[in-house]
């Protein structure tokens, strides 16, 4: 049987949507393949929340439930917006409440989110739920956030007023990704607000995973057993067009007297505050005037999601008679498809998409006759009605909340990955790449705080020592180098530096295992060694520290113990296979030779280590990859620095040339192509040959190594270019970096542990603090020689 003549009003929109499959969270874009995309561990969702009575509250609650079910309840929490003069009894998931019209509450929410180290914020945006002109208060919050932002747009207007246009443009700029629920919304964003298509994710409105059941199963619960049920559901307002269905009822009942129309849902709270229930009362009066009041049932209350599903389940035909096309999202229509309902709708934008391919019937706006005609036809043609139901149900399988939650998590992953490649500035006043007028004063307060009677603690929680994770030889070796340099410069008190240096050397003496000639590395807070020998790198760093003490310390006792331990420990270095351990050991041996230049055994050891570095460089080096290994990892600049140091001390031009060439290549890899600032290779994946460079997490140890290597290159070549590069690497600590945020904390004298895509790591561990301090002391020493008048 052919379909009724009113169907041409349904304008098809071709959208290819495959039948659902179990999606894997596998990104497809270039930036996704370049990084290890772990799921965000803490997500905050901002939007209205049940028991507040509105569609956004229902959506936000359902989204939170779906993500929690799919990925774990600990992953997210909610920040609802309270309307004026209202209080709600929220569940435990709600952590912080915003007050709609109180601008200060948005600033407090931003501070709370930054403080709690949230990985990502997801905003549910609707102009009417946030305070200020066109909901502009939400911008106050988003402008202050450090983490990636994904914004779901529940309304995208084709003809926004100036305030709405301004808010949407800024909202799109502040968001890393935008989620819309229809292709119309996506196109409007591109055409009207100039949002790039690549920034937009189209994710359908979620629906419960309901069984495909006979409507008669639910009808007795509402007293309509044996009736054919028409349903319109949702918060009532004048733009819903319910009067068109009531006006159609006399003609429908003339053909089928066994029809009931249910209007389920409370008056929208904003409407009720302005005019009470005038619209509902006008509808009831209209039904009475038309003589159909016994066939129209109003359920005037906001119902739970479970009861909503029962209402929709009872319907033979679901009707959305909205008055105009400017509706890009209809949650109730999505629910109707998810329940496998036959649907009659006016051709608003969302309906055009969801009801394409004969998944429903479209009628003209405010056309009661067309609604009557389509209703009568569907009630009389049961086979076609059930076929329509099946088409709608099958189509909606990619809209169930499980699938939608996975789509959202993909969007969250993309947002975090894009932030890796396009970090955002956190400071409006970035440090320039040019040399500052002076270096920060030396401050060792945090170094002292991190040190107890045993040695320096490995890690900190913020600026508080983390005793749980104990001590390492690595950090105590670095600390010995720094304090010997402090002592030599006379910075921040000779007596403090001497006392600290003695403590760190005592730790190295304790760490040395005479049974195997190796340093142990990890010591628990209870003073229990956790291994019989540490890494080759930790042994090399200990030799570096001992050589520094032998050469530079003015304390004869310190030099004596360092010398004895150096002699015991140096043979092991000749058995190492780690290039970085070779470099660290070479630094120590050269420091020793700077005091005892005639020691031929030490000379042979230095030359052997330098030759090893040169040999692996020759083997690995290609035209496009001028490096010692097939990857850039950690402490990278120490490798060319070791060749430069050895080459200058011995006038070996092969070593110097290889050091200069490899350092130049490394410097090019660690420079921002757009702004020229220093960008160390990130520790989240490093940089493998023929792979992608990890942009984050950037570590202070890389900046320190680069400062040292560039200063060595300047001393080797006299080229002022390397002096500029040393300043660039040092200024990374002070804020000349991807986020324009300082890693050095002038208040504590400590250094933050690294640079993430959205913030600095606020912990101030030993490695980071000592990396900054060593870099500062080297710069002070160098600039004192080069420019005594501006060094301090």
Number of C-alpha atoms within 10 A of each C-alpha: 5 4 11 13 10 16 16 12 14 21 14 14 15 10 11 6 9 10 10 14 9 9 10 9 15 11 15 10 10 10 17 18 14 18 19 12 18 10 16 16 14 15 23 23 24 24 26 30 27 20 16 21 19 20 19 20 19 19 21 23 20 20 21 22 18 22 23 16 13 15 16 12 14 11 17 24 21 26 21 27 23 20 19 11 7 8 12 13 9 15 11 8 16 17 14 17 21 23 19 22 18 14 19 13 19 25 20 17 21 18 15 15 22 17 10 10 17 21 23 25 25 23 24 21 22 17 19 14 22 26 20 17 12 21 20 21 22 24 19 17 19 22 15 18 23 24 23 28 27 27 22 23 22 23 17 27 17 17 11 15 10 10 14 17 18 15 20 25 16 15 21 23 12 19 20 23 23 26 23 23 22 23 19 21 25 23 18 17 23 16 13 15 19 12 19 13 13 9 18 23 22 18 21 23 24 25 27 20 16 15 11 15 13 14 21 18 12 19 21 12 12 13 9 20 15 11 19 20 24 23 24 27 24 23 21 23 20 15 10 17 20 23 22 21 26 25 21 19 29 18 18 23 16 10 14 14 14 14 20 21 26 22 22 22 18 22 24 19 16 13 16 15 10 9 9 14 17 15 18 20 11 12 19 18 13 16 21 14 10 13 12 19 19 10 20 20 18 16 13 15 13 19 16 13 12 9 11 17 18 18 23 27 26 28 28 27 24 28 29 25 27 23 21 16 14 16 19 25 23 19 20 21 26 24 25 28 29 28 27 31 32 30 30 25 23 26 26 22 20 22 28 24 20 23 28 18 18 17 26 26 29 29 23 22 20 19 17 19 19 23 30 22 17 23 26 17 16 22 20 13 12 11 11 16 20 16 15 23 26 19 19 27 23 18 21 27 22 24 25 21 23 22 24 20 24 20 22 20 18 20 24 24 22 24 22 28 26 18 21 24 16 14 21 18 17 20 12 8 11 17 19 16 21 12 16 12 9 12 18 15 14 16 16 22 13 22 21 14 15 24 20 12 10 17 24 29 27 26 25 20 12 16 20 14 23 18 16 13 15 20 26 25 31 25 26 32 26 23 29 30 27 26 29 27 23 24 23 16 14 12 17 15 12 15 11 15 23 20 11 24 28 18 21 26 27 19 22 27 18 14 23 23 17 12 7 11 16 23 28 24 26 24 21 15 15 9 11 10 18 12 12 15 19 21 18 25 23 27 32 30 27 34 31 28 32 32 29 27 29 28 21 19 22 14 15 11 11 19 20 13 17 24 18 13 20 21 11 14 22 21 13 16 23 14 10 18 12 14 20 23 25 28 29 26 33 30 26 26 27 25 22 25 20 16 14 14 12 10 11 11 9 18 18 11 19 23 19 15 25 23 16 15 24 20 13 14 20 14 11 13 17 10 5 9 16 19 26 22 16 14 16 22 17 17 18 23 26 26 26 31 27 27 32 31 24 26 21 17 14 13 13 14 14 14 22 26 15 23 30 23 14 23 26 17 14 21 19 14 17 22 18 14 11 6 11 14 20 27 25 32 27 24 19 17 19 21 20 14 13 10 12 15 23 23 27 25 21 25 26 29 23 24 30 27 23 31 28 21 28 28 23 24 27 19 17 19 15 12 11 14 12 23 21 18 24 27 20 26 30 27 26 27 28 23 21 26 29 26 22 22 22 22 28 24 17 14 9 15 21 29 30 26 27 23 25 21 24 24 21 19 18 19 20 29 28 30 23 27 25 28 25 26 27 24 24 21 20 18 21 23 16 16 18 14 11 11 11 12 10 13 17 14
